[in-house]
């Protein structure tokens, strides 16, 4: 995890909250990597990264228990979360055709080639 503070942030004695921001940044990085894997059709890698995200989210939840972010940190977190949501939407859009094919395969219907 990145232990350095973001250059645009000014923390007011909240070094422990820096770790929370680091988790959000790690989750954002994983979501970016997932999007890149989805763009290349590497769905195995997408699934691996999804597992890594789930672990990071669990760690974040544990670390965040009983802590609050300052105003600047909360705004920074909000921007990170918005980027994660954009990445997620793009991954879902890319996954739809793959999921449709998987549904067809599982239903026993195969596409005929003409």
C-alpha positions as CSV (number, residue, x, y, z in Angstrom):
1,X,0.0,0.0,0.0
2,X,1.1,3.6,-0.6
3,X,2.2,5.1,2.6
4,X,2.9,8.6,1.3
5,X,0.3,11.3,1.5
6,X,-1.3,12.6,-1.6
7,X,0.4,15.9,-2.6
8,X,-2.9,17.8,-2.7
9,X,-4.0,16.7,0.8
10,X,-3.2,18.4,4.1
11,X,-3.8,16.0,7.0
12,X,-4.3,17.5,10.4
13,X,-2.6,14.9,12.7
14,X,-4.6,12.1,11.2
15,X,-1.9,9.7,10.2
16,X,-4.1,6.7,10.9
17,X,-6.6,8.1,8.4
18,X,-3.9,8.2,5.8
19,X,-4.0,4.4,5.9
20,X,-7.7,4.5,5.1
21,X,-7.1,6.7,2.1
22,X,-4.3,4.3,1.0
23,X,-6.9,1.5,1.0
24,X,-9.2,3.6,-1.2
25,X,-6.3,4.3,-3.6
26,X,-5.4,0.6,-3.7
27,X,-9.0,-0.3,-4.5
28,X,-9.1,2.3,-7.2
29,X,-5.8,0.9,-8.7
30,X,-7.3,-2.6,-8.7
31,X,-10.4,-1.3,-10.4
32,X,-8.3,0.4,-13.1
33,X,-6.4,-2.9,-13.6
34,X,-9.7,-4.7,-13.8
35,X,-10.9,-2.3,-16.5
36,X,-7.7,-2.8,-18.5
37,X,-8.0,-6.6,-18.2
38,X,-11.7,-6.3,-19.3
39,X,-10.7,-4.2,-22.3
40,X,-8.4,-7.0,-23.5
41,X,-10.9,-9.7,-22.7
42,X,-8.8,-11.2,-19.9
43,X,-11.7,-12.3,-17.8
44,X,-9.6,-14.6,-15.6
45,X,-7.5,-11.6,-14.6
46,X,-10.7,-9.6,-14.0
47,X,-11.9,-12.3,-11.6
48,X,-8.5,-12.4,-9.8
49,X,-8.5,-8.6,-9.4
50,X,-12.1,-8.7,-8.2
51,X,-11.0,-11.1,-5.4
52,X,-8.2,-8.7,-4.5
53,X,-10.7,-5.9,-4.4
54,X,-12.9,-7.9,-2.1
55,X,-10.0,-8.5,0.3
56,X,-9.0,-4.8,0.2
57,X,-12.6,-3.8,0.9
58,X,-12.8,-6.2,3.9
59,X,-9.5,-4.8,5.2
60,X,-10.8,-1.2,4.7
61,X,-14.0,-2.0,6.6
62,X,-11.9,-3.4,9.5
63,X,-9.5,-0.5,9.6
64,X,-12.3,2.1,9.2
65,X,-14.3,0.9,12.2
66,X,-14.8,3.8,14.6
67,X,-12.8,6.3,12.5
68,X,-14.0,9.3,10.6
69,X,-12.3,11.2,7.9
70,X,-11.6,14.9,7.9
71,X,-13.3,17.1,5.4
72,X,-10.4,17.1,2.9
73,X,-10.0,13.4,3.3
74,X,-13.7,12.8,2.8
75,X,-13.7,14.9,-0.4
76,X,-10.6,13.0,-1.7
77,X,-12.3,9.7,-0.8
78,X,-15.4,10.8,-2.7
79,X,-13.4,11.6,-5.9
80,X,-11.7,8.2,-5.6
81,X,-15.1,6.5,-5.2
82,X,-16.5,8.3,-8.2
83,X,-13.6,7.0,-10.4
84,X,-14.1,3.5,-9.0
85,X,-17.8,3.6,-10.0
86,X,-17.0,4.8,-13.5
87,X,-14.5,2.0,-13.8
88,X,-17.1,-0.5,-12.6
89,X,-19.7,0.8,-15.0
90,X,-17.2,0.4,-17.9
91,X,-16.3,-3.1,-16.8
92,X,-20.0,-4.1,-16.6
93,X,-20.6,-2.7,-20.1
94,X,-17.6,-4.8,-21.5
95,X,-18.8,-7.9,-19.6
96,X,-22.3,-7.9,-20.9
97,X,-21.6,-9.7,-24.2
98,X,-19.3,-12.2,-22.4
99,X,-22.0,-12.8,-19.8
100,X,-24.7,-13.3,-22.5
101,X,-22.4,-15.9,-24.2
102,X,-21.9,-17.6,-20.9
103,X,-25.7,-17.7,-20.3
104,X,-26.2,-19.2,-23.7
105,X,-23.5,-21.9,-23.1
106,X,-25.0,-22.8,-19.7
107,X,-28.4,-23.0,-21.1
108,X,-27.1,-25.5,-23.7
109,X,-27.7,-23.2,-26.6
110,X,-24.8,-22.7,-28.9
111,X,-24.4,-20.2,-31.6
112,X,-24.4,-21.6,-35.1
113,X,-21.8,-20.4,-37.4
114,X,-23.0,-19.5,-40.9
